[in-house]
Amino acid sequence: MWESFRVLIFWCSIMTGIVVTAGHPDKIFHNGKLLTVDAEFSIAEAIAISEGRITAVGSNAEILSLSGPETAHIDLEGRTVIPGLIDNHMHYMRGASRWRFEARIDGITSRKEALKIIGQKVIEAEPGQWVFVLGGWSEQQFADAPGGFTTEELDTIAPVNPLFMQKSYSRAYMNSLAQQELAEAGDSNSREGGRQTNSQGSSNRSQGGRSQSGRNSSGRSSSGRSSSGRSGGARAIINQATTFIPHRSAEQRVEDVAFFNTILNSHGLTTVYDVGRSTDGNFDPVKKLADQGKLTLRTFHSLRYRADNPVEVNEAITLIQSSKPRLNNDWFGLIGIGEHTYNPLHDSSMRVSLYDDDVWNQFQKIALYAAEGGWHIHEHAMQDSTASRILDIAEIINENHSMKDLRWTIAHCDLISKESIARAKKLGLTIAIHNKTAKPAKDDRDSPPVSWIQDSGIVWGLGSDSTVVSTINPFHSLWWVVSGKVFPNTESIRNPISRQAALTAHTRNNAFLLFKEKDLGSIEVGKWADMVILDHDYMSVAVDEIRNIKPIKTFVRGEIVYASDE
């Protein structure tokens, strides 16, 4: 019998020691090319599923022989199947609250097509309603006419609607109506004390009063920032503009989350990790859907707090001590502490940020209490200088609290060095890197150094950092690290990695980062049947076509959560 054929003696509860022998499977998927993404990256033809878990993996003949009179047979018709894709770093609640009001031009390589997509969103909007393009794109992605957008061309497609386009956090483009309303709102905000309200109704800190929206022919706002990267310049304009996103009721927020989940499912995503904070909105809508049994996406999150000063650090520590890490079930719940453990520690790949000892002392204070409580930390570090100092603190903490058990993750790692990668691996840390298809290529080195990370042997995962910074589409991420390119077709990574390594990073490795390796991340006996049927074979399609792969169906627990119209 083929060695990859494994039949599970199905158990109901290991905790109680009660074992129930499986009967015939509920479903059999056969006649496919299943990329199991197990340790050997095995390829199978068929699987059996019972009660949402995989009970057998093997050849068509082996698996079909397990059939019973009630077993449903799904013919894959030779299609390629991959494990459900996992995003290790998404600003999920922020995206869910905005998606209905956005036009998305992620990965669109024609300026003409991008303007058409935006124009269609304008047509669908009521007169006077704001229309947004909130990140996931860059001016360099348009092969036919690269560059920013002028006020005039945005006025043409949106004559009666304010139109605001955010490019990451660095700049914004807007039509005349948006400029006018932002200027008026800035004047009003200045007079009323400088507090704003976001779409969830929570208060934001003042961003300096009057909006700095420009009225030049380029339609571009000022791109200046403060040293913190959060107030002044483009950030202030962006924060002001997003206050025009309509307020949503509790019921509408539930609808928004359900809608966003269908979008993510359509891209083959079955699990996400929201590493945001309280300003992105609470998780009540997700919990409500989970309680109703209506979630179609496994949604995990980090502890929600925002510490900007030593007083708030003490508040964060109190929250850490009063909470428990990894308090979740198969669908929803807490994993650990997300990025910006101490918010002033917020670096950028665009500049070297050197933080004083007081900032690092505050970070270390939180980190020590977190380690004592068994907390996983998923920390933002783009510069190697930041990663190195985080590793210094991790080495100190590791003397009393095993990093291999805590699995701390360094996220982004745009400019991390080989030395820091080696230190992280030795300690048992993990690395999370994120899609850079909406960012121009670096001139001097790969950013992030994907091949260094892969070759080091460290456990690392691939994600998006969406929705502002990059596209949510995981096939764009896979194309990026396999081709080494960014949109439209520009070299970005001189030393790309294999298809196998990329898919492993987006599935099995990410499951490990989320402490879910026993249940998710591969097509193996005992794991949940989260998987995606593809319209093209990921392993053989031309490299530049990886970005165009589309899911035909997405399954969670063996049940369809998305089916294409094709």
LOTI-462605 format. One line per 2 residues: number of its first residue (from 1); for each residue x, y, z of C-alpha. Coordinates in nm, 3 decimals, m for minus. Example, Ala and Ser with C-alpha at 12.3 -4.5 7.8 and 13.67 -1.06 7.14 Angstrom:
1	1.230/m0.450/0.780  1.367/m0.106/0.714;
This chain:
1	0.000/0.000/0.000  0.126/0.345/m0.092;
3	0.318/0.486/0.206  0.129/0.814/0.204;
5	m0.196/0.629/0.261  m0.296/0.685/0.620;
7	m0.630/0.597/0.773  m0.729/0.768/1.093;
9	m0.889/0.581/1.383  m1.121/0.864/1.451;
11	m1.143/0.987/1.805  m1.402/1.196/1.974;
13	m1.209/1.317/2.274  m0.846/1.264/2.366;
15	m0.911/1.448/2.690  m1.149/1.178/2.812;
17	m0.968/0.893/2.644  m1.286/0.786/2.468;
19	m1.207/0.641/2.129  m1.464/0.575/1.860;
21	m1.366/0.381/1.547  m1.454/0.562/1.230;
23	m1.707/0.418/0.995  m1.736/0.518/0.635;
25	m1.633/0.876/0.557  m1.888/1.151/0.506;
27	m1.716/1.276/0.192  m1.449/1.166/m0.049;
29	m1.266/1.407/m0.277  m1.097/1.217/m0.559;
31	m0.936/1.246/m0.901  m0.734/1.551/m0.808;
33	m0.380/1.675/m0.758  m0.367/1.745/m0.385;
35	m0.061/1.941/m0.270  m0.065/1.819/0.089;
37	0.213/2.056/0.206  0.317/1.795/0.460;
39	0.683/1.768/0.561  0.764/1.587/0.234;
41	0.537/1.808/0.021  0.357/1.489/m0.091;
43	0.107/1.485/m0.376  m0.207/1.274/m0.335;
45	m0.507/1.195/m0.555  m0.785/1.173/m0.298;
47	m0.889/1.233/0.063  m1.165/1.116/0.294;
49	m1.341/1.346/0.540  m1.554/1.275/0.845;
51	m1.709/1.541/1.067  m1.498/1.808/0.902;
53	m1.160/1.640/0.958  m0.941/1.453/0.715;
55	m0.949/1.079/0.790  m0.746/0.941/0.502;
57	m0.508/1.063/0.231  m0.394/0.851/m0.064;
59	m0.462/0.727/m0.417  m0.803/0.721/m0.585;
61	m0.834/0.345/m0.543  m0.729/0.346/m0.179;
63	m0.965/0.623/m0.074  m1.266/0.518/m0.284;
65	m1.244/0.173/m0.125  m1.348/0.338/0.204;
67	m1.683/0.448/0.063  m2.011/0.361/0.228;
69	m2.368/0.396/0.105  m2.398/0.748/0.248;
71	m2.055/0.876/0.140  m2.068/1.179/m0.091;
73	m1.821/1.169/m0.380  m1.670/1.493/m0.515;
75	m1.484/1.451/m0.845  m1.203/1.707/m0.860;
77	m1.170/1.655/m1.238  m0.793/1.670/m1.222;
79	m0.786/2.008/m1.047  m0.511/2.113/m0.810;
81	m0.606/2.142/m0.443  m0.404/2.324/m0.178;
83	m0.454/2.369/0.197  m0.658/2.668/0.302;
85	m0.436/2.977/0.293  m0.351/3.151/0.619;
87	m0.265/3.522/0.650  m0.036/3.578/0.949;
89	m0.065/3.956/0.961  m0.380/4.136/0.856;
91	m0.561/4.445/0.977  m0.883/4.257/0.949;
93	m1.133/4.463/1.149  m1.010/4.782/0.984;
95	m1.060/4.622/0.643  m1.404/4.486/0.730;
97	m1.526/4.829/0.843  m1.417/4.998/0.518;
99	m1.453/4.744/0.240  m1.807/4.835/0.132;
101	m1.702/5.197/0.076  m1.384/5.126/m0.121;
103	m1.284/5.079/m0.478  m0.991/4.835/m0.485;
105	m0.728/4.856/m0.756  m0.483/4.607/m0.604;
107	m0.271/4.450/m0.878  m0.441/4.639/m1.161;
109	m0.165/4.714/m1.410  m0.362/4.943/m1.642;
111	m0.428/5.302/m1.535  m0.730/5.307/m1.767;
113	m0.874/4.998/m1.596  m0.804/5.141/m1.249;
115	m0.995/5.460/m1.332  m1.279/5.248/m1.471;
117	m1.302/5.051/m1.142  m1.303/5.372/m0.938;
119	m1.558/5.529/m1.171  m1.793/5.233/m1.128;
121	m1.779/5.277/m0.750  m1.867/5.644/m0.797;
123	m2.167/5.547/m1.012  m2.290/5.314/m0.737;
125	m2.258/5.585/m0.469  m2.520/5.845/m0.384;
127	m2.438/6.205/m0.487  m2.221/6.364/m0.220;
129	m2.121/6.028/m0.069  m1.747/5.983/m0.021;
131	m1.568/5.724/m0.232  m1.239/5.580/m0.112;
133	m0.939/5.391/m0.243  m0.762/5.299/0.079;
135	m0.429/5.146/m0.011  m0.306/4.821/m0.164;
137	m0.171/4.994/m0.477  0.120/5.208/m0.595;
139	0.179/5.467/m0.864  0.436/5.238/m1.026;
141	0.195/4.952/m1.098  0.039/5.104/m1.412;
143	0.229/4.978/m1.716  0.044/5.210/m1.956;
145	0.082/5.535/m1.759  0.267/5.515/m1.424;
147	0.242/5.802/m1.179  0.000/5.970/m0.944;
149	m0.345/6.108/m1.013  m0.427/6.470/m1.089;
151	m0.710/6.662/m0.937  m0.851/6.715/m1.285;
153	m0.874/6.348/m1.379  m1.029/6.262/m1.042;
155	m1.279/6.547/m1.087  m1.370/6.398/m1.424;
157	m1.464/6.055/m1.286  m1.617/6.194/m0.965;
159	m1.781/6.531/m1.034  m2.038/6.515/m0.751;
161	m1.868/6.284/m0.501  m1.565/6.349/m0.279;
163	m1.298/6.103/m0.395  m1.000/6.016/m0.174;
165	m0.714/5.783/m0.268  m0.468/5.668/m0.003;
167	m0.125/5.539/m0.110  0.001/5.338/0.188;
169	0.063/5.597/0.462  0.286/5.821/0.255;
171	0.051/6.029/0.041  m0.304/6.086/m0.071;
173	m0.471/6.194/m0.395  m0.812/6.360/m0.401;
175	m1.055/6.548/m0.618  m1.166/6.906/m0.558;
177	m1.472/6.812/m0.351  m1.263/6.601/m0.113;
179	m1.008/6.880/m0.077  m1.285/7.128/0.000;
181	m1.458/6.911/0.259  m1.130/6.822/0.429;
183	m1.034/7.188/0.453  m1.373/7.274/0.603;
185	m1.354/6.980/0.844  m1.005/7.087/0.945;
187	m1.125/7.437/1.029  m1.417/7.296/1.227;
189	m1.199/7.044/1.404  m0.958/7.316/1.508;
191	m1.239/7.526/1.651  m1.399/7.232/1.833;
193	m1.090/7.105/2.013  m0.937/6.861/1.770;
195	m1.111/6.533/1.848  m1.242/6.309/1.574;
197	m1.462/6.003/1.561  m1.396/5.702/1.344;
199	m1.643/5.470/1.176  m1.680/5.259/1.490;
201	m1.754/5.559/1.700  m1.431/5.548/1.902;
203	m1.233/5.861/1.970  m0.906/5.929/1.785;
205	m0.630/6.156/1.907  m0.612/6.496/1.746;
207	m0.393/6.509/1.436  m0.314/6.875/1.455;
209	m0.630/7.056/1.363  m0.651/7.197/1.011;
211	m0.622/6.947/0.728  m0.313/6.985/0.517;
213	m0.487/6.885/0.194  m0.326/7.039/m0.107;
215	m0.495/7.199/m0.404  m0.221/7.160/m0.661;
217	m0.257/7.016/m1.009  m0.121/6.681/m0.900;
219	m0.403/6.634/m0.653  m0.146/6.518/m0.400;
221	m0.137/6.608/m0.037  0.169/6.682/0.163;
223	0.368/6.369/0.242  0.546/6.496/0.549;
225	0.541/6.301/0.877  0.643/6.355/1.232;
227	0.913/6.139/1.386  0.647/5.906/1.525;
229	0.502/5.850/1.182  0.150/5.900/1.311;
231	0.070/6.268/1.325  0.109/6.551/1.078;
233	0.137/6.546/0.702  m0.012/6.257/0.509;
235	m0.112/6.067/0.822  m0.316/6.361/0.946;
237	m0.495/6.393/0.613  m0.564/6.020/0.593;
239	m0.697/6.009/0.949  m0.918/6.308/0.880;
241	m1.051/6.167/0.552  m1.147/5.830/0.698;
243	m1.375/6.003/0.950  m1.608/6.046/0.653;
245	m1.664/5.670/0.633  m2.028/5.631/0.741;
247	m2.097/5.524/1.096  m2.226/5.168/1.108;
249	m2.470/5.023/1.358  m2.392/4.704/1.548;
251	m2.609/4.505/1.307  m2.444/4.662/1.005;
253	m2.098/4.583/1.142  m2.196/4.216/1.161;
255	m2.308/4.235/0.797  m1.980/4.407/0.703;
257	m1.773/4.132/0.865  m1.974/3.857/0.693;
259	m1.935/4.035/0.359  m1.560/4.082/0.408;
261	m1.525/3.715/0.495  m1.676/3.618/0.159;
263	m1.418/3.840/m0.011  m1.131/3.673/0.174;
265	m1.277/3.326/0.108  m1.290/3.410/m0.262;
267	m0.911/3.451/m0.252  m0.861/3.111/m0.090;
269	m0.814/3.242/0.263  m0.954/3.028/0.542;
271	m0.768/3.172/0.844  m0.642/3.521/0.933;
273	m0.460/3.679/1.225  m0.557/4.038/1.307;
275	m0.256/4.202/1.473  m0.422/4.543/1.510;
277	m0.538/4.726/1.817  m0.840/4.887/1.977;
279	m0.852/5.181/1.734  m0.939/4.934/1.454;
281	m1.264/4.839/1.625  m1.368/4.558/1.857;
283	m1.445/4.196/1.768  m1.806/4.187/1.878;
285	m1.933/4.128/1.519  m1.699/3.831/1.473;
287	m1.801/3.681/1.806  m2.167/3.721/1.717;
289	m2.117/3.537/1.388  m1.917/3.267/1.568;
291	m2.192/3.224/1.828  m2.444/3.189/1.545;
293	m2.230/2.933/1.363  m2.206/3.165/1.062;
295	m1.832/3.228/1.040  m1.672/3.119/0.714;
297	m1.323/3.233/0.813  m1.116/3.133/1.114;
299	m1.045/3.469/1.272  m0.785/3.510/1.543;
301	m0.667/3.832/1.698  m0.417/3.996/1.927;
303	m0.475/4.169/2.260  m0.637/4.506/2.194;
305	m0.456/4.795/2.356  m0.253/5.099/2.257;
307	0.028/5.214/2.489  0.178/5.548/2.387;
309	0.349/5.648/2.710  0.471/5.498/3.040;
311	0.134/5.548/3.211  m0.039/5.351/2.938;
313	0.234/5.086/2.962  0.120/5.019/3.317;
315	m0.238/4.995/3.193  m0.127/4.748/2.925;
317	0.052/4.536/3.186  m0.264/4.527/3.398;
319	m0.456/4.408/3.092  m0.192/4.143/3.019;
321	m0.200/4.016/3.376  m0.579/3.998/3.381;
323	m0.604/3.809/3.050  m0.494/3.466/2.929;
325	m0.297/3.405/2.607  m0.422/3.177/2.330;
327	m0.777/3.188/2.465  m0.951/3.066/2.151;
329	m1.136/2.780/1.986  m1.121/2.641/1.633;
331	m1.296/2.945/1.487  m1.221/3.255/1.685;
333	m1.029/3.408/1.971  m0.710/3.546/2.115;
335	m0.360/3.438/2.012  m0.114/3.683/2.169;
337	0.013/4.041/2.166  0.021/4.216/1.829;
339	0.261/4.461/1.673  0.365/4.788/1.835;
341	0.390/4.638/2.182  0.500/4.987/2.285;
343	0.366/5.219/2.017  0.650/5.477/2.001;
345	0.864/5.183/1.886  0.729/5.209/1.533;
347	1.000/5.202/1.267  0.987/5.225/0.888;
349	1.181/5.074/0.600  1.215/5.425/0.457;
351	1.431/5.562/0.737  1.658/5.445/1.017;
353	1.494/5.511/1.353  1.709/5.507/1.663;
355	1.508/5.495/1.984  1.638/5.610/2.319;
357	1.683/5.376/2.612  1.359/5.488/2.776;
359	1.157/5.365/2.479  1.334/5.029/2.485;
361	1.294/5.006/2.862  0.917/5.046/2.825;
363	0.907/4.777/2.558  1.115/4.545/2.775;
365	0.887/4.608/3.071  0.582/4.492/2.875;
367	0.777/4.203/2.722  0.891/4.075/3.063;
369	0.539/4.069/3.203  0.415/3.911/2.881;
371	0.674/3.632/2.901  0.587/3.563/3.263;
373	0.225/3.518/3.158  0.315/3.288/2.869;
375	0.226/3.543/2.601  0.329/3.522/2.240;
377	0.441/3.858/2.091  0.419/3.941/1.720;
379	0.635/4.254/1.692  0.689/4.501/1.408;
381	1.054/4.552/1.301  1.151/4.674/0.956;
383	1.502/4.798/1.027  1.774/4.558/1.139;
385	1.862/4.797/1.420  1.512/4.744/1.560;
387	1.520/4.367/1.514  1.861/4.350/1.682;
389	1.742/4.533/1.995  1.431/4.312/2.013;
391	1.662/4.010/1.999  1.877/4.157/2.279;
393	1.569/4.166/2.499  1.455/3.821/2.385;
395	1.794/3.678/2.485  1.758/3.827/2.833;
397	1.405/3.692/2.872  1.507/3.353/2.733;
399	1.724/3.294/3.040  1.405/3.236/3.240;
401	1.130/3.190/2.981  1.184/2.970/2.676;
403	1.146/3.158/2.350  1.090/2.826/2.175;
405	0.774/2.785/2.380  0.663/3.147/2.342;
407	0.734/3.151/1.965  0.778/3.526/1.945;
409	0.752/3.655/1.589  0.946/3.939/1.431;
411	0.722/4.087/1.162  0.809/4.255/0.829;
413	1.189/4.224/0.855  1.243/4.440/0.547;
415	1.608/4.509/0.623  1.698/4.231/0.866;
417	2.056/4.104/0.854  2.185/3.747/0.825;
419	2.323/3.782/1.178  1.983/3.876/1.321;
421	1.812/3.593/1.133  2.063/3.347/1.280;
423	2.012/3.487/1.631  1.634/3.459/1.593;
425	1.658/3.099/1.475  1.888/3.003/1.763;
427	1.643/3.148/2.013  1.343/2.975/1.857;
429	1.175/3.290/1.730  0.979/3.297/1.405;
431	0.963/3.551/1.121  0.662/3.690/0.935;
433	0.716/3.872/0.606  0.455/4.054/0.404;
435	0.360/4.135/0.051  0.555/4.426/m0.103;
437	0.389/4.427/m0.445  0.260/4.780/m0.383;
439	0.605/4.913/m0.295  0.891/5.004/m0.532;
441	1.193/4.776/m0.540  1.501/4.855/m0.334;
443	1.818/4.939/m0.523  2.079/4.789/m0.296;
445	1.941/4.458/m0.165  1.641/4.229/m0.147;
447	1.386/4.374/0.091  1.294/4.163/0.272;
449	1.579/3.914/0.219  1.347/3.620/0.146;
451	1.619/3.376/0.036  1.831/3.449/0.346;
453	1.528/3.378/0.565  1.436/3.060/0.375;
455	1.793/2.928/0.363  1.847/2.987/0.736;
457	1.601/2.712/0.828  1.401/2.940/1.058;
459	1.024/2.890/1.064  0.877/3.182/0.873;
461	0.537/3.272/0.735  0.405/3.472/0.443;
463	0.122/3.723/0.482  m0.010/4.052/0.354;
465	m0.013/4.336/0.609  m0.332/4.435/0.429;
467	m0.550/4.617/0.370  m0.377/4.957/0.346;
469	m0.017/4.860/0.278  m0.078/4.580/0.032;
471	m0.325/4.360/m0.148  m0.524/4.097/0.041;
473	m0.478/3.848/m0.244  m0.246/3.566/m0.127;
475	m0.168/3.465/m0.486  m0.011/3.806/m0.533;
477	0.210/3.730/m0.233  0.301/3.386/m0.368;
479	0.386/3.537/m0.709  0.598/3.807/m0.543;
481	0.832/3.567/m0.360  0.847/3.308/m0.641;
483	0.896/3.551/m0.932  1.081/3.817/m0.736;
485	0.864/4.083/m0.900  0.627/4.363/m0.810;
487	0.352/4.511/m1.029  0.348/4.561/m1.320;
489	0.642/4.328/m1.387  0.942/4.483/m1.215;
491	1.222/4.290/m1.045  1.217/4.338/m0.669;
493	1.372/4.024/m0.521  1.688/3.910/m0.699;
495	1.693/3.579/m0.516  1.337/3.444/m0.513;
497	1.236/3.112/m0.357  1.071/2.794/m0.476;
499	0.699/2.742/m0.518  0.706/2.474/m0.251;
501	0.875/2.703/0.003  0.632/2.987/m0.071;
503	0.319/2.771/m0.035  0.457/2.615/0.283;
505	0.510/2.965/0.425  0.150/3.063/0.347;
507	m0.001/2.747/0.499  0.181/2.503/0.728;
509	0.435/2.752/0.864  0.165/3.009/0.935;
511	m0.030/2.748/1.128  0.278/2.705/1.348;
513	0.303/3.082/1.401  m0.056/3.073/1.530;
515	m0.007/2.761/1.748  m0.248/2.576/1.518;
517	m0.009/2.329/1.356  m0.201/2.025/1.487;
519	m0.523/2.135/1.318  m0.441/2.356/1.020;
521	m0.191/2.428/0.747  m0.169/2.103/0.550;
523	m0.381/1.825/0.403  m0.301/1.551/0.654;
525	m0.493/1.299/0.855  m0.646/1.448/1.168;
527	m0.647/1.808/1.048  m0.948/2.016/0.957;
529	m1.046/1.988/0.591  m0.969/2.351/0.503;
531	m0.868/2.353/0.137  m0.894/2.535/m0.196;
533	m0.962/2.403/m0.546  m0.768/2.613/m0.801;
535	m0.844/2.702/m1.161  m0.480/2.641/m1.259;
537	m0.206/2.417/m1.128  0.006/2.619/m0.890;
539	0.307/2.393/m0.949  0.316/2.404/m1.329;
541	0.154/2.730/m1.440  0.397/2.991/m1.574;
543	0.557/3.185/m1.289  0.403/3.515/m1.395;
545	0.059/3.351/m1.402  0.070/3.260/m1.031;
547	m0.068/3.606/m0.954  m0.374/3.531/m1.172;
549	m0.470/3.198/m1.010  m0.831/3.197/m0.889;
551	m1.002/2.965/m0.644  m1.289/2.766/m0.791;
553	m1.408/2.660/m0.447  m1.292/2.723/m0.093;
555	m1.375/2.478/0.187  m1.365/2.511/0.564;
557	m1.420/2.187/0.755  m1.503/2.025/0.422;
559	m1.795/2.263/0.365  m1.808/2.511/0.078;
561	m1.764/2.873/0.190  m1.699/3.010/m0.158;
563	m1.780/2.893/m0.510  m1.693/3.087/m0.825;
565	m1.951/3.159/m1.092  m1.738/2.983/m1.355;
